[in-house]
Amino acid sequence: MMLRVILTLTVFSLCDAKLPGLKQIIPPNELPPNPTQNIQALKLLQFENKNEKTSRIIDQYTARHRREVFDSKSYESSLTWAHSERLDENGDVVLRWVNSDSSITFRLEARTHGYVGLGFNSARNMRGADLVVAWVDDRNGNAKILDCHGSEFEDRAEADDVQNYELISGYENATHTTVEFRRQLDTCDRQDFVIGEDTTQILWALGPNGSDGDLPKHVQSGTRPLRLLQPLSKPEDVSLKQWDVRLNGLKIPHVMATQFWCKIFKAPTLSQKHHMIGYEPIIDSRPIKNGFPVLEKNSPSPVHHMVLYECADDPDVYMWNEWSDGPGFYGPTKPSEWSICASPIAAWAMGSKGEFLPENVGIPIGKQGGAAYYMLEVHFDNQAPHEVLDSSGMRIHYTPRLRAHDAALLGAGIGVSALHVIPPKQRHYRTVGICGSECTNTMIPDDGITIVSVLLHAHATAKKITLKHIRGNDELPRVSEENSYDARYQQSRIVPGGRKFLKGDTLITECTYDSTSRDKPILGGYSASQEMCLSFVLYYPRTQLAGCYSMTPAKEFFETFGVKEFYGVNMMQVENIFLSSSYVEYLPLPLDIVKDQIGGEEGDDQAVGFMKELVIKEPLEFRNKTFMAHLNEMPWSEPLLTEQIEKTLSRGMHMTFCKKNDDSWGVPIQIQNYPNFSELTNNDASEKSCHYKSVRLTNGVKKTNSATKISLGLSAILLTSLELLIAR
């Protein structure tokens, strides 16, 4: 019996041993060790009676791991929280966080007296997710925390083998439970989620009152896509000024799901050059019920995305002043003179809180260095059964304190048109848009440009977007990449250190879609039910280049689907109609002809209506079918077919467009092959050496692999000895 006691105590001492002689280094804004934590945890481990409410999950690990428990009142973190987000619509669950190069610290504030759960996953459910559950013990007010993971087959939490979350503090007040805890960004534990640059699905759950570790079914839960490793949201600058560009009571009908509205704004009168350094959305959408607009909390807005364009100089100031005083125009009916508003300076999409530019760049604004007039383009997607009165727009932040560089925004990717097709029932289907070397060789200065941030944009079926950089015959490390794209959360991505982009280099925007939930092909367009593949690239120094896109030539597109000829219209005419209705607005036809050909009220559908009117003449096997009917009837479940279509459309011929900021051509439209280059097998920042060792955050001292192996090895030997003794 005495030997059993000695061996048991030896096991506990080995598991809790510290490495001797190591000095602790505390980076800025990092937590120092809690001086009371080990003592309090050891006392509670030895003397605390088991709580009747303690669940089977606690039972799973208490025999193997000591609990991270201590008196929360004896220690405060005193951290400056860099980020704060409401995880639910009502603000009942607020997450704050700050990160260093290797770790991240959270503060979770929730309106509950039960447990609070936080999770990290690439999917919007808890299956296989990394979960952390915390609560405050009702008996003594002590906070407790548990590292868990979601079951692969059901929505159930299971305790991790290794506890990698470190509790900092926790308490309850009259309404809320608040806990602070930290973890490594990569714990090297297969049961934990690696927190990186990609968008993460943040899961949250609240337990019923009194659920101190019992973990019954949650009473509230939800998900929110976030990028946790993002820069500070807003600079502290007392010189910041605001300029609101917004609509004024525009009535959005419910009979048209997709609508564009454009309005001209005159820039503020400024005596000196100013820089725009950021913008925020102004969402003011009021449903019209019983003939009156009503202000409803958390009412969904039909605003899908907004772009603010800079307008090139025009000597007819009188007309532009008239337009700036007017309400604006429905997209296809806007004056042709507005085509010179072609250079985007701000792009907002659903889920974004706005953007603030990196601190070394600013976009000139106003007549002194920028432009005198700007065009706001608002895309509405009204799925509600009622009209909406809308006064949405953007708040522009600008300052006289000039940044080091004048920046500009370049739009790249696939020209938006119905010639962009994603087949249904596909798990990973890729499309690409090219910004070709002919354009960049002409428009980029001799010293090149520096790319500082990128906004990647697509719609709901996109799951991955990559901006590739090609120089000569080699692919360089990706400029930007999102491996877990979520259209509900679209924020720019900083390019660390900037990326030098030279004359003759090529940009390729590649989008990967998951269309397994769709029964019919998805066509390119502005509607939320259609798709896009775009990159908005912020760079300096400022040039005249505003847009650099590509799309499949019409002849090659239709031949890919086995179609050679249509009734009443040749391929050149078909191509001109697609070009006139696409983003590049090439060879515009008179508006009445376009409406007749693409279906009147569908002026914003990028020729989807026209696809329904094209009747096939050749080949004979498809004769007299409309092209959309033919597209819908193709055997999309055949992988050889879809793989060949993907290869032909993405790696085949591309029609490239190079647009200047006054809507003129930088170089003529060209037809080119997909560039030939050696593809990058692994992005330089995407791989990390990790042997998935057991890691425990103990007082800020991280054990080495060898020490951990020795400690665990001796523990295993002693535990085996105990089992043999007990068996005897």
N, C-alpha and C positions, 0 to 999 in steps of 0.2 A: 504493500500500500504506500509506504513512504517513497519507494522508487517511482511509483506512478505520479505522485504529487510533484517530485523533483523534475521529472521529465515534462510534465504539463507546464510548470512555471518556466522551464527552459524554452519551450516552444513559444510562449507569449513574449518572452524577452527577446528572442531572435526576430520575431515578426515586427517588433516595435523598435528594433535597434537603429541607431543613427550612425552615419559614417563619421569617424573621428577626423579631426584636423581640417575640415572643410569650412572656409569662410563663406558666409552668405552674402550674395550680392543682390541688392534690391534696385531694379531699374526704376526710372521715373514713373510715377503714377502706379507703381506696383505695391502690393500689400506686404508689410513686414509680418513676421510670424506672430501668431497670437500667443502671448506669454502664458496664458492660463489654459490653453487648449489641451495639452497632453495630460496635465494633472487632473483637470475636470473629467476628461474622457475616461481616464483610467479608474477614477473613483466611481463614476457612473457605471462603468463596465463591471466592476467588482461588487458594488453594493446595491445598485438599483434593482428593485423588484420588477418583474416582468409585467408590463401594462396589459390589462385584460383586453384592450382594444388592438394590441399589436397583432398584425396579420401574419398569414403564412409566408408572405414575402420577406418579412423581417426574420422569421424563423429560418428561412433558407440560408441567410448569410451570417447571422450573429455567431454561429458556431465556428465560422472560419475567419471573419473579419471584425475588428473592433469598430464600433460606431463613431462617426464624427459628431460628437455631442459636447456642448459646453454651455456655460452660462452666457447667453447672448448679451446681457446687460454689462458685462465686464469688458467689452471690446467693441470698438467702432472702426469702420473701414476708412472713413474720411477721404474717400475717392472723389475725383471730379468726373462725373459721368459725361462722356463725349456724345452719347446718342440716347435718344428716348423715343419710344414708339408705343402707341396704343395698339394692343393686339386685338381688341374687340371694338365694335362701333360705339359703345357707350362709355368706354374708358374705364371699365371695371378691372381690366388687367393691363398694367403698364410695365413694359420691360425697358430697363436702362442698362447700358453696358459701356465698357471701355476695354481696349485691348492693347497688348504689347506685341512684340514680334513673335512671342512664343505662347502666350496665354491670353485668356479673356475672362473678365469678371462681370457678373450679372447682378442686377438688383431687380427682383420681381415683386411688384406690389399688386395684390389682388383683393377684391371685395369678397372675403370668405373667412370663416373660422374653421374651415376644414383644411384638407391638404391642398397644395398648389403643385401643379405639374407643368413642366416645360419640356419640349421635345424638339429634336432636330432630325430632319429627314429630307430626302430628295422627292418623296411623294407626299400627297396631302393626307396621309393616314399614319397610324402608329405602328403598322406592321413592319418590323425590322428597324424601327426608329430608335435613336438614342434618347433616353428619357431620364429626367431627374425629378424626383418627388421630394417635397419638403413640407414640414408641418411644425407647429409649436405644441409641445406637450401641455395639455390642460392642467396637469397636476403641479408642474413646477415652472412653467413658462420657458422651458428650454427648447431651443430649435433643434430639429433633426433633419437629416438629409439622406437620400438613398439613390444610388446610381443604378438605373434599370435599363432595360431595352424592351421593345415591343416584340411580342411573339410573331413569328413569320406567318402564322396561319390564322390568327384571331386577334381581336383587339384586346390584348391582355398584357399587363406589365410583368416582367420577370427580373429579378435581381441580377446584376452583373456579377461575374466571378471576381472582378477587381473593381474596387471603388475608387474612381478617378476624380470625383468632384470633392472640393474642399469647402466646407461650410465656413462662412465668415461671421454672419450674425443672423438673427431672426427674432421676430417678436409679433405679438398681436396687439391691436388697440380695439376700440369699440366697434370698428367696421371692417378692418383690413388685416390681412396677414402679409408681412413683409420679410423676405429672406434675401441675403446676399451670399453668393458663392462663386467659386472660380474653378477653371479647368485649363488644361493645356489645349491649344488649338488642335494638335494631333497627339492623342494620348498613346498612340501605337497599340491600341487595344481594339481588336476586331469587333467588339460589341459597342464601340463608341463611334460617333460620326466625326469625320474630319472636317473641321470648320475652315473653309478656304474662301477663294474669291468668287465662287459660284453662288447663285441665288439659293438660299436655304428655305425650306418650308418649316416655319416655326409653329409648333403645335403647343397648345395650352389646354389645361383642364383644371376645373375646380371641384373639390370633393364636398360632400355635405358637411354641415357643421358637426364638429366632434370627431371627424374621421382622422384621428391621429395615427397615421400609418396603417390603418385598417384597409385603405384603398378600395372601398366599395365603388360601384359605378359612379362616374362623375355626374354632376348636376348641370355643368356648363362646360363647353369645349369649343374649340375653333382652330383655324389655321391662318397664318399670315406669311406671305413670301417676303423675305428680307435678305439683303446682303449685309452680313455682320461686319465685314472688314472693309468699311467704306470710310472716306475722308470726312472731316468735320463738315457739318451741313451748312454753316453760315459764318462768314468772316466777321470779326468785330471791327467795324469801320464807321466812325461817327459821321463821316462825310457822305454816307450813302443817301441817295435820293431815289424816289420812286416815281414811276410813270405807268399808269394803268391803261392798257389797251384792251377794251372789252366792248362787247355788243350792248345794245340798249333795247331790251324788251323785244327780242325777236321771237315770233311765234313759230314753234316747231311742230309741224303736223304729225299725226300718228299714222297716217296712211302711207308715208314714205319712210322706210326704215333708215335709208342712207341718204344724207343730204350734206352738201358743202355750202358754207356761206363765207364770203370774202368781204372784208371791209378795209378801207384805206385810213391810215392815221398819220397826222402831221407830227413830226418829232418835236420835242420841247425846244424852245428857243434858248440856245446856250451861247455864251460869249466866248467860250474856249472849248477845246477838245475834251470830251468825256469818254470814259470806258463803261460799257455794260459789263457787269461782272456776275450777274445772276438773274434768275427769274423764278417766279412762283405762279401756280395756277390760281385763278379766281373762278370758282365754280358756283354759279348762281342760276340754278334751274328750278323753276317752280311749276308743278303740275297744275293744269287748268281744270278745275272741277266745278261743275254747275256754273260755268261761265266766268269764274274768277280764279286768278292764280293764288295758290295757297303755299305757305312756307311750312314744309314738313321736315322734321329732323330725320336725317339718314335716308331721305328720299333719293333713289338712284337718279343720276344725271344722264341725259342722252349724249353728253359730250364724250366723244371717243378719242380724238386727239386734236392738237392745235399746233400750227406752225406760224411763226412770225417771219416774214420775208422783208429784206431790204430792197427798196426800189431804186433802180439806176436813175441818173439825172435825166430830166426832161424839161425843156425850156418852157413848156406850156404850164406854168405855175397856176394859172387861173383854174384850169380844169381839175388839177390835183387838189386844190383847195376846195372846189365844189364836191369832189368825191369824198374828201375827208369829212365834210359836213353831212354827208348823206348816210343812209343806213347800211349800204353795201348791196351786194348782188348774190343771187344764187349762182353757184360755181360755173356751170356752162354758159351762163348769160353775162358774165362779167365782161367789161370792155376789153377789147383786144390790146389796148395800150397798157393794161395791167400785166402783160406778159413780161415786162421789164422788172417786175418784182419777183426775181428768180433766185436770189441768194438767201438761204435760210440763216437766221441768227439765233433762233430759239425754237426748240422742238419739244413738245410735251405730249405724253401719252398716258392712258389710264394707269393709275397706281403710283404715278410719280408725284413727289412732293415739290418738284422743281429742281433746279440745278444752280450751283455756284461754281464758277470757273476756277481752275487752278490759279494759285496766287501770282503766277508770273505772266498771265495773259489777260487781255480784255478786248472786247469787240467795240471798235469806235462807233459812237452813236451821235446822231444829230448832224447838222450840215457841216460842222467843223470837224471834218475827218471821216464822217460816216455817211449818212443819207438824210435827206429832208423828209422823205415819206416812207412808210412801211405798210405792208399788207398783212393783216391777220386772216388766216384761213382756219376755220373751225369745222371739224367733221362731226356731224351728229348721227347717232345711230339710235333712233327712238323706237324701242320695242314695246313701249307702254301703250295701253289702249286709250290714251288721252293725249291732248295737245300739251305742250310745255312752253312756258314763257321763259326765255333764256337771256341772261345778261353776262355770260361767262367770258373769260379772256385771260390775260396774263398781267402780272405786276412785274415790271422791269426794274431791276436795281442797277443804278449807275452812279459813277463818282468822278470828280475832277482829279482825284489822285491816280494818275495814269500808271498802269502796269508796265512791265518791262517790254512786252511785245504786243503788237496789234495782231489779233487772231481773226480767223474766219471759220465758217462751217461749210463742210463739203458733204453733199449727199451722194452716196454710192450704193450699189447693189443691183437689183433687178428692176428694170422699168416696169411700173405698175400697169398691167394689162391682163386680159383674159388668155394671153399666150403663155402665161405662167400657170402650170397645171400640177396639182398634187393628187395622184390616184388614191382611191379609198382603200381601207383595210391594210395599210402599210405601217409597219412598226418603225422603220428608219428609212425615210425617203429624202434624198438630197436634191437641192436646186442651187444654182450659183449665178451670181452677177459679177461682171468683170469691169473694172476701171482699167482700161488698157494702156500699154506703154506708149502708143502714139499720142494719146491725150496728155499723159503726164510729161512726156518729152517736150511737148509744145508749151504747156501751161505752167510747169514747175520751174522756179528760178534755178540758176546754175548751182547755187549753194544748197539747193533742196529745201524742204520744209521739215518741221518737227511736229509730229502728231502728239497731242497731250491728253486727249480723252476721246471716247467713242460711245455713242448711244446706239445700241443694237435694237432693231425694231422688226417685229413680225406680229402675227395674230395668234389665236388660241391653240392651233395645232402644232406650232413650232415648239421644239423641245431643246434645240441646240443651235447657236449661231456663232460663227467663227469669222473673223476678219483676217485673211491671210495676206502676207507680204512676200512678193516675188521679186527677186533681183537677178536678171540674166536667166540662168537655167536652174537656180536654186531657190527653195523656199526658206525664208528667214523665220525666226521665232514669231509666232502669231502676235499681231498687234493687240487683239482683244479676243476673248473667247468666253462664252457662257454655255456651260454644259448642262445647266438645269433651268433653261429659260422658262419664265412664267409671264404671260402677257399682262397679268394683274399687277406686276411690279417692274417698272421700266425706269431705271436710273442710269446715268452715264457712268462709264468705267474709266478711271484714271489710268493712263499708261505710265507706269513708274519710270521716272527719269526721262520720259519722252522717247519717241522713236524717230530717228532720222529717215526721211523718205526722199529719194533722189529722182532726178529726171530719168525717165525711162522705166522706173519701177512700176509694178502692177499690184493693184489691190483686188482681192477676190472675196466677196461676201458669200459665205456658204451657209445655208439653212438646212436643218434636218427636222423633218416633221413626223409626228405620230398621228396617222389618220385612221387608226383601228376602229374608232367609234363612228366613222362616217361611212355611209352607204353609197355615196356618189362622189365623183371627182370634185375637187375644190379648185376654183379658178382664182387667178389673181385679181385683186380689186381693193377698194377702200372699205367695203362693208365688213362688219365684224365676222360675217359668215364666209368671207373670202380670205385670201392670204397675201402677204407681202414678204419681202426679204431685203431689208435696207440697213445701211450704216450711216449715221451722221457723225462725221469725223471733224473734231475741233483741232485746228493746227495753226501754226505761225511760221513765217510771216504771212500776212494777208496777201492773197492773189486774186485774180479775176475768175478763177475756177470755182464754179458753184455746184455742178452736177456731173457725175461720171458713172454711167449706167450701161447695162446691156440687156438684151432680150433675144430670144430665138427668132431668126427670120421666119416670116409666115410660111414660105414654101417648105422649108425644112421642118417646121413645126407640124404642118398638116400631113406631110409625107411620113413622119414618124408614126402617125396613127393610121397609115394606109390610105390616105385620101389624096387624090391627084387633081381633081377638078370639081368646081361647083357650077350650078346653073346660074347664068345671068351675070357673072362677075369673074374676072380673071384674078390670078394670084397677086398681081401688082396692085390692083384696086383693093383687094382684101387687106393687103399689108398697109396701104395708105390709110384705110379706115381704122385699123388697129393703132397705127402711129398717131393719128389725129386724136384718138380717145385716150391715149396713154399718157403717162406722166411727162414724157418728153415733148409732147405736143408738136410733133413734126408734120409738115404738110397739112395744115388745118383745112378741113372742108367747111363750107358754109354750115352754120349751126342747124338750119332746117333740114339739110341733107343728112347730117349726122343723126339727128333725132329720128328722121324717117327710117334710117337704116338700123339704128340700134334700139329703137323702141321707145321713143317719146319721153316718158317720165323716168326712164332709166339712164338719164344723161350722165350719172356719176358711176355707172357700174363697169366702166372700162371695157365696153363692147361685149359684155356677157350677153346682153339682149341680142346683139348681132349674131352671136354663136348659135342662138336658137333659130335664126332665120336662114342660115346658110344651108342649102340643100345640096347633097352630094350627087354629082353626075358620074364621076369615075372614081374608083373602079365599079364594075357592074354589080359585085356582091353587096355593095353598100348603097347602090343607087336609090334615090328618092327618100333617103333618110336625112333628117337634119343632123348637123354635126354633133349637137348636144345629145341627141338620141343615140347616135353611134358611140359617143364617148361613154354614155351611161351604160351601154350594153356590152362593153368590152369585158373580157374575162379577167378581172383584176386579181382574182385569187391565184392566178398562175404566176409564180415568182420569176420564171424566165422572161415573161413578157414585161413585167414592171421593171426588172433589172435592166433589160435592154433599153426601155424607154428612158429610164433615169440616165443611163450611160450616154445615149444619143443626145438628149437635150442638155445635159450638163457638160459633157466632154466633147460636144460637137461644135457646130458653127454658132457664133454669137454676133449679133448686130450691136455695135458699140456707139455710145452717144457721149459727147463731150461738150457741156454747156457752160457758157460764161455767165457772169452775174447780170448782164444786160439782156439775157435770153438769146444771144447770138451763139454761133457755133465756134468752139475753140479749134476743132478740126472737123472735117466733114464726117458724116455717118460712114462707118466702115463695117465690112463683114470680115471676121477673123476666126481662126480656129482657136479652141481652148489652148492656153499657153502650155508649152512643153517644159516641164521642170521636174527636178528631183524633190519629191514630197518629203516634208518633215515627218519623221516617224513618231517622235515624242517631243512635245513642246518643252522648252527648257525649264519652265517653272511648274510643269504639271506632274513631275515625278519626284518622289521623295524616298530616300532610303529609310526603311522602317522594318524592324524585325518583330514587331508586335510583342514587345516585352511587357511584363506587368509593371505598371507605373503607379506609384502612390505619392500624392502631394503631401509631404509631411514637413511642416514648418519651413517651407521654401527650399529645402534641401532635396535635390533629386539624386536618387541612387544610381550608380553605374550599372551596366548590364552584368558585369562580373559579380559585383556585390549582391545584386538581386538574385542571380542564379545560385550563389553560395548559400544565401540566407534561405531561399526556398528549398534548396536541396537538403540542407540540414534539417529544416522543418519537416520535410517529407520523411526523412529517415527516422526522426524521433517519433512522428505520428505512427509510422509503421511499427516501431518498437512498442508503442503504447497499445496498438491493436493486438499485437502478439501477446503482451502481458495480460491484457483483459481477457483474451481468448483462453489463456491458461487458467 
